[in-house]
Amino acid sequence: MKKDVMKNTGKKNGFTLIEILVVLAIIATLLSLVTPRYFDSMSRSKEKILKNDLIVMREAIDKFYSDKNAYPDSLEDLVQYKYLRAIPIDPITDSAVTWLLSPPLDIETKGTIYDIHSGSQDVASDGSNYADW
């Protein structure tokens, strides 16, 4: 008889539907707070990478001009003559072929690349265009 009393205690293992819904609501609230900060930090990091890439490539163009007395005809020239290891990928467009190349102002100057800009038409967090950097 004591065995029957021990079996009918009524205790069940597991979570109720309400407990699961409360946990999911808490997780959703936390995600709604974190997600905007994540995407903002991603865009700021891409902007910093773009600024650094532009500085490095402009220095490489200047060094090329200083050594050869002519501007490079293509970005591949900078790689070929070891001024860059590789053409960097534009972090905004995620492509290495979208760079905007500016020719020298002086027509008599040899070479075709005087300056370089991002090929993106997007607006940066400071309100300027990436292509103007």
N, C-alpha and C positions, 0 to 999 in steps of 0.2 A: 503494500500500500504506500509505503514511503517513496517508492520509485515513481508512482503516478504524480505525486505532489511536486517532485523535483523537475519533472518534464514540463509542466504547465506554468512556468514562471512568466512567459509572455515576452521575454526580452529578445529583440531582433538585432542583428548586426547590420551596419551600413548607415548611409546618410539619407535624410528625407529630402524630398524635392525642394522644399523651402530652404533648407540649409544650402543646397547646391546653388539655388538661384541667388541667395544672398552673397555667396562667395563670388559668383560670376558678376554680380552687380558691382562689387567692390573692385574686382579686377578691371572691369570696363571703366570705372571712374578713374582709377589710377592710370590706365592707358590714355584716357582723354586728356590727362594733365601732362603726360610725358611726351606724347607724340609730336605736338607742335615744337617743343624744344629740340627734339631729335632732328627734325627736318630743318630747323633754323641753323643748328650747328653744322649740319651737312652742307648747306649752302655757303655758310661762312668759311668752312674749310676749303671748299672748291674755289672760292674767291681768293683765299690766301695762296693756294697752289697756283692759280692763274697768275697772280702778281709775281710770284717767285719764278715761274717759267718765263714770263716776259722779261724779267730782269736778266736771267741767265742767257736767253737767246739774244737780247740786245747787246749784252757784253760780248757774246761770241761774234756777232756781226761787226762790232767795233774792232775786236781783235783781228778778225779776218781782214778788215779794211786797213788796219795798221800794218799788218804783215805783207799783204799783197798789193796795197795801194789801189784796190778795187773792191767793190762790194760783191758779195756772192750773187750768182745768177739763180740759185735755188737753195732751199734749205738742205738738200742732200749734199751740197758743196761743203756745208759746215760739218756734216758727218764724215764725208770723205776725207777732208783735211784735218780731222780729229779735233775740231773746235767744240763739237758736241758728240756724245756717245750715240745718241739717237734723237730723232725729232720727237719732242714731247707731245703728249696727247693733250689737246685743249680740254680741260676738265669740265667746261660748261657744255661743249658740244660732244664730248667723248669721241673725238676724232683727231687724227694727226694731219688731216688734209684740209681742214676748214680754216686754217690760219689765213688772215688777210695780210698781204704783203704790200708795203708801200715802196715805190721807187724813189731814188734820190731826187732831190729838188734840182740839182745842177745836171743839165742834160749831158754835159761833156764827161761826167763821172762814169767810170766803167762799172758794170754790174747792175743788177736790177732790184736788189733787196736792201733798202735803207732802214726800214722799220717794220715792225710786226705787231699785229693786233689780233684779238680773238675774233673768230668768225661768227660768234653768237649775236643775235639781234635782241637778246633779252636785256632786262634792266637789272643792275646790281642793287644790293641792299641799300647803298647810299644814294640811289636815284640816278646814277650815271649809267650810260650804256657800256657794256663790256667791250664793244668794238672801239670805244674811245680811249680805253686804257693804254 
